[in-house]
Amino acid sequence: MEAFISKGSDDPQTYFEYEVSPNNVTFNAFIFNPSRVRKANTPFDHAYIAEPFSDGFTVNTVLDKPGKKWTSHSTIPLALFNGEKPRGTSWRMNFFRTVTGPDTFPNQQLCGWKNTGQANFHITPAFGTVEFI
């Protein structure tokens, strides 16, 4: 599962990417994507979070192979976004999942909350809006 998070309502050039796998492996980085669509031959960079668990991140993933499902509970500190009190604010986000398995590998199914229409999740105009109430 991948989450892309940006404080504010504009199409972001910089946003946070968080990933967690069924094996409880995480990826945590701020992404610099000035083209907003990961356009070829344009800058695209990552600033990794070196000590996520010291910074307040938590993750607990349970893999249920017989049931063919997995569940993950994660927390990401809002202080990372200077957003400790988000009530009344709008943020841009998107959530994705890549599905593959022994019967389908190497083929993949790409799923998203707000579909980008292509095999590229880094299209910020496709991010949805989350209102904190």
N, C-alpha and C positions, 0 to 999 in steps of 0.2 A: 504494500500500500504506500502510496506517495501523497504527501500533502504539500501544497505550495501556498504560502501565507505572506500577505503584505498588509501592513497597517495603512489605512487610507482608502480612498475611493477611486483613485486614478489607476490607469493601466501601468503597473510598475515596471521599472527597468531593473530594480533590485528587489529580491524577495527571498524568503527563507524556504528551503526545501528540506522536508523531513521524510525519511523512508524507514519502514520496518518490514522485515521479512518474516515468513513463517518460522524461521529458526531464531528469531529474536535479535537479528543483526540490524543495526540502525545506520543511517547516513544522515548527517546533520551539516548543512552548509548554507551560507548566504550565496545567492546566485547573482552575478552581474550579467545582464542580458539587455544591452542598450537598444538592440533592434526590436525588442519585445516579442520577436517571433523566432529567435535563434536562426536568423538568416545566415546563409553560407558566407564565408569570408568576412564576417564581422566579429567584434570582440564577444567573448563569452567566457566567464571565469567563475571560480568558486572560492569562497573563504570558509574553510572548514572550522567547525566548532571542535576544538581539541579535547576538551574535558567536559562533555555534555552532562555526565552524572554529577560532577562537582558543581555544575551550574544550575542544578535543579531539575534536570530532565529525569523522567522515570519511564520505564517500559516493562511490561509483563505480557509475554505472548505464550499462549497455550496452543500447541499443535495437536489436533485430534485426527490422526491418520485414518483410523477405522471409520470415523464419521465424515471424513473428507472435508474438514473445515479447520480453520484456525481463528483465534480471537486474540486481539491485542488491545491492551489498555495503556495509553501513553499520556504523559503530561509534558507540556512545553512551557517554560516560564515566560509569562507575558512581559517581564522586565526586559527580555531580549529585544522587544519591539518598542521599548519606552511606552508600554501600554498597560500598566498595572491596573488601571481603572478604565476598562473599555466601554462601560455603559454609555449608550448614546452615540457610539462611533460606528462607522462602516469600514469594513476591511475587505480586501479582495483575496479570494481563495479558490483553489481547485483541488480535487481529490481524484487520484487515479489508481488503477490496479492493472497489473499485467498478469494474465492467467496463462499458465502452461503446465504441462505434466508429462509423465512418461508416455502416454498415448498420443500426445500432440507435439512433443518436442521435435524439432526446434520451432515449430509454429507457435504463435502467441495470439491471445485475444486481448485487446486493449480496451479498457473500460474507464469512463470518466464521469464525474458529476456533471461537468460542463464539457461536452465533447469538443475536441479541437478539430475533428475531421481528418486527422492525419496521425501518423506514428511519431508525433512530436508533442510532448506535454508542455513544453516551454513556450506557449503562445499566450502571453498575458492578456490580450484583449478577450480571450475566451474564459478568463477567470470569472467566477460568479461573485456576487456581493453578499457578505454576511453582515447582518445588522445586530449589534449587541444591545439588548434591551434590558 
